[in-house]
Amino acid sequence: MIVTKFGGSSLANAEQYKKVKDIVYADSKRSVVVVSAAGKRDNEDNKITDLLYLCYAHVKYGVNYDDIFHTIKERYSQIEEELDLDVNLEAQFIDLYSAMKHSEEDYVVSRGEYLSSILMAQYLGYEAVDAADLIHFNYDGSINEELTFNSIQAIIKLKPKIVVPGFYGSLPNGKIRLMQRGGSDITGAIIASALKSELYENWTDVSGILMADPKIVKNPLPISTISIAELREMAFMGANILHEDSISPLKAYNIPLNIRNTNEPKHPGTIIKQNFDQDVIVTDRFITGIAGKKSAIFLTLFKEDIAKDTSTIRKTLEILDQVKISVQHMTMGIDSFTIVLGSQHTSDRLYDVIAEIKKQSDLIDIRIEENIAMIAAVGRKMRLRSGISGQLFQALGENHINIRMITQGTDEISIIVGVSNDDYEKAIKVLYERFTG
């Protein structure tokens, strides 16, 4: 069995629905289809989910929402008409319009996915199953895995070909609860895990994950395979990939996730798995991807034999934890200790933190360096070949890029360097060219 999820761009209009049908029908094992709300048709368009949030805000503040509601209705009605479907959307919208003034936000916003599922189910000849009957939340917002898995397994025995709306489920009292943005990915992952499917496909508008940011590197190569550990490392270093919650349900059963492009269905995309056989090397490339982020802050503490006095390090970390400043990286020498902090929510509290550290520790000095970019070369295959670090440092040195910090993950899947913000884009390009050229 294959669980197949289609994002908003894959459901933006009738033409995209036709592509989805061709994809689903191309493999009879694609028996569970998860759908998002209709996305943008072009750069000037709006996502249906955004319009529904806006609609609810108008209702909340007593502002007329008829024009926005009409836009939403027209989007779906046009798809229904162009595909020659008859799902009685008019009745659905009459009910929704009357429910707007006394419904909660989560219910209103969830209707985008719900309406997509009704249209897609009839178009495919599958049965629509409401996510509220499958995905069960506890009151604290966590998933009730046992009840959810039992519900999914029970429904698939009765209805072997189904379409499920993503992005929401139900609370114990029956009320609709939304997931965070990107929740349709999570819905698909949960269903794939419950059914122990052989594959979970996530169809979107890109042909898999790219080796580097296309805004920096022109036409970067796609990544054919990536482990979950590598994916997490790249996401931590700033790559805009997938939300962790859309991966974690798959880990326990090592279910592969395939990122595919609805508009380029023959492209194999990217396979994400918990583990790959180390002896299977499908490419000579030993770097999986390059990711980074700018504007980190270096906080360096100086004290004689600080490496031996763990109380200073412990107190510093406790102070940072108390004010909710996360530590991204750490390096240590015998007389100094450097912590890398993200810039977000840090600058406005940093000097209060330093004052508290000085108050609790007899330091020689504290140094602050700002506007540092952290860049990671990530690859599970790096440990299979010596000299990767040397190539990285040589490439940066030859291009006159000064390295401000070096650190390596303990599992040997990443080498991280700190450079000036001004050298960020140049460093990404230099490393990409060195490891793909």
PyMOL commands that set and color helices and strands:
alter all, ss='L'
color gray80, all
select helices_A, chain A and resi 8-11+14-25+48-60+66-82+89-102+105-124+131-133+145-158+183-194+228-236+244-246+248-251+310-322+347-360+382-384+388-398+421-436
alter helices_A, ss='H'
color red, helices_A
select strands_A, chain A and resi 2-6+30-35+127-128+162-165+168-170+176-178+199-204+225-227+257-261+270-273+289-302+327-332+336-341+365-378+405-408+414-420
alter strands_A, ss='S'
color yellow, strands_A
deselect
rebuild
show_as cartoon
